[in-house]
């Protein structure tokens, strides 16, 4: 298993372009199963989770053509449904949480699907109820085969209906939307997720001939159609990677430019960094982060301690909470970091405490950070990445620390960040893959 060796204390200089959005990529790749015609997807990130999903679809019978490093053509003309019964499918799909989103397209187009309980990050319980209850309301029948440890889903014909989701799940909304586009009649999904990833999926489906209205709101209305056709689709820049680069620049006192960020799709993210005292400027569709010797956390208007919390869109994405926590350690001032959605995502803070950060883990969801500003000199450490987002937070900490740090289990980082070592080394970092 590979590791990173990181020399800390180096400043970054230059410009970097974010990869395509991982979370959008997993959705739109699954959507190619809805049509027998060719779908071209551009700006796909070259990361483990995306590549593994592409390989899984190829094994299912999808014809995959790699045009270049970030552009693929998919033709799901002849799907081998019997492959879903194999041990190979079980192993590959169970290891990839994004594979759950093949259920909607398969049950919609073929009336049958099978999926093991999917894997992914170990960040606490992540319910599948929203996915299954929504698709059940469309007329599908679910059974859990305890011996085979897999869900078996079938439906003669899905029929549109009204549903109120119990939570605004992004992947749950995506799965239900993909099931509903070929269902008979009208489907209304209230309390739908409205993240840019969902908006992009709906845009792609509409370009394929679907009839989805209310895109960008929490009420989606879908008029079912008989079939869908092919299309060309381009994935947005990855907002999580953009936020990670902003955090790196602040922690390492660097001056960098992040190119082609789709700024107006970033929502509250830029202002959330500004609340942490980090300067950043929009220049066209780029973000410029100037050199800052020090940054100070704002307080609320009444003088109370700042609280940074995740929330469904247009709130702050939970995937950046780990980054906000680590940059708070080197800020001046105090902040309460509140990770509401996943109860194990803050458990990496013990590694930051070992490096010299002043953090109190209040409970599985909250941590109080006493930022020490320039008084903080993080110590180098040997660590292991527990998940994608904690992994990038630890990488940021290592880049700001004194000395040489080691991060093991970097496959977790590779799942979400494309060639991160090479791209950061081009800016002046010294990250060796060992």
Secondary structure, DSSP 8 states (H G I E B T S, - for coil): --EEEEE-S---EEEEE--B-HHHHHHHHHHGGG-SSEEEEES----HHHHHHHHHHHHTT-EEEEEETTEEEEE-SS--GGGGGSHHHHHHHHT-GGGGGHHHHHHHHTSEEEEE------SS----HHHHHHHHHTT-EEEEETTTTEEEEE-S--B--EEE-SS--HHHHHHHHHHHTTSBSEEEEET----HHHHHHHHHHHHTT-EEE-TTSSEEEEE--S----EEEE--B-HHHHHHHHHHHHHTT-EEEEE---GGGSTTHHHHHHHTT---EEETTEEEE---S--B----TTS--EEEE--STTS--GGGHHHHHHHHTTSEEEEEEE--S-TTTTTTHHHHHHTT--EEEEETTEEEEEEEGGG---B--EEE--SHHHHHHHHHHHHHSBSEEEEE-THHHHTTSTTHHHHHHTTT--EEE-
